Amino acid sequence: MPKLSNRTDTFSESMIRKMTRISIDNDAINLSQGFPDFNPPKKLLDRMAEVTYENHHQYEVTWGSQALREALAKKHEHFSGQKVDPDKNIVVTCGSTEAMMATMLTVCNPGDKVIVFSPFYENYSADAILSSAIPIFVPLNPPEFTFDADVLEDAFKQGPKAIIVCNPSNPSGRVFTYDELRIIAGLAKKYDTFIITDEVYEHIVYAPYKHVYMSAMEDISDRVILCNSLSKTYSITGWRIGYIIANDEVIDHAKKVHDFLTVGTAAPLQEAVVTALKFDDSYYKELLDIYTEKKNIFINGMKELGFEYTDPQGAYYVMVNVAKYGVTDDIKFCEWMAREVGVGAVPGSSFFRENINNYVRFHFAKNSNTLYEALNRLSTLDKKATAAKGQF
Ligand SMILES: Cc1ncc(COP(=O)(O)O)c(C=O)c1O
């Protein structure tokens, strides 16, 4: 057989998806891959059923149906204050995953550098490799997960084409403050760099924190490329609907990349989801109430069980410090925990560039009963892990 491309040689299997498989194999509660185990809004499901018998079964406009782009533009303006032209400033993609990949291919030539904060959502390094870009990692220092502005500037001095800003951030749960975002904005201006934002958790930001849209900052809006998704906001991770918002020129390029990558996301689902984009503010308030309750259940559980954990400002992930169990291989630890404790989590090392392997990441986008059962199982962790010290 001829030799295969070496493009993926440095990829390891996605740890998140691997832990999902291990959770299933061990009948463990899967708190690894971040998706809800509850239904999307009923109105959306009803609309999906209707759409089945409407005429939406063939290729749509490759960069997204007119109705969907118009609805996205309206909703984005409502929350961010930024006016965008649905014909010139939006490409609908197969999830934020494709939005990010298409953006990287739009922006980067082989060898271009891209700043990535560490810990990071694991797709970013794969996106960089697939687009032949070189990541420059800048630490978000635990436990607060803040960055050092001088270290960040040193990275900018290396002449990156772009910086990726995941806000709210997975896995750290950080919601960057206005001042932090202004530091990034100032450096991006000074060093003429694109800012690629990933804002899939824009509506899951816990009080008193607030989501700030960099794309709405007038002095830099032209250099911001926003990648977003309907996956988390409407509990439809399987529908694969995301989008890019950027200036006309970027979108012209991104449309071409997207067209040849995927042609488009599912036409009937594009039509159905327009209904959700027209929900009023009460929907987003209720969504946040639901996640706030889940966060409280999980965080209170962690506190009662005596774990050291991060209290997220946004998104739905908690990093728990497992150093006290002498963990030197967090992958082994997570496999052991799925098997012996019955709860699946993601080894923290898969998010860090640095050699940090004393964290595991849980997500809490689950029904309350599932969370209580997970906490019940986790109440055995301390004893079992202490007894098993040395095995991981
Ligand atoms: C930060 C972040 N970006 C993107 C995604 C993927 O989004 P999508 O389902 O729209 O591809 C996830 C999923 O967990 C995520 O956490």
The ligand as a Tripos MOL2 file, in Angstrom:
@<TRIPOS>MOLECULE
LIG
   16    16     1     0     0
SMALL
NO_CHARGES

@<TRIPOS>ATOM
      1 C1        -15.1800   25.5260   22.9720 C.3       1 LIG1
      2 C2        -15.8880   24.6400   22.0020 C.ar      1 LIG1
      3 N1        -15.9090   24.9710   20.7070 N.ar      1 LIG1
      4 C3        -16.5440   24.2020   19.8060 C.ar      1 LIG1
      5 C4        -17.1920   23.0500   20.1750 C.ar      1 LIG1
      6 C5        -17.8670   22.2370   19.1440 C.3       1 LIG1
      7 O1        -19.0140   22.8810   18.7100 O.3       1 LIG1
      8 P1        -19.9130   22.3180   17.5430 P.3       1 LIG1
      9 O2        -20.8030   21.2580   18.0970 O.co2     1 LIG1
     10 O3        -20.6840   23.4930   17.0940 O.co2     1 LIG1
     11 O4        -19.0240   21.7950   16.4760 O.co2     1 LIG1
     12 C6        -17.1840   22.6520   21.5160 C.ar      1 LIG1
     13 C7        -17.8310   21.4050   21.9440 C.2       1 LIG1
     14 O5        -17.7190   20.9340   23.0340 O.2       1 LIG1
     15 C8        -16.5230   23.4770   22.4430 C.ar      1 LIG1
     16 O6        -16.4850   23.1660   23.7490 O.3       1 LIG1
@<TRIPOS>BOND
     1     1     2 1
     2     2     3 ar
     3     2    15 ar
     4     3     4 ar
     5     4     5 ar
     6     5     6 1
     7     5    12 ar
     8     6     7 1
     9     7     8 1
    10     8     9 2
    11     8    10 1
    12     8    11 1
    13    12    13 1
    14    12    15 ar
    15    13    14 2
    16    15    16 1
@<TRIPOS>SUBSTRUCTURE
     1 LIG1         1 GROUP 0 **** ****
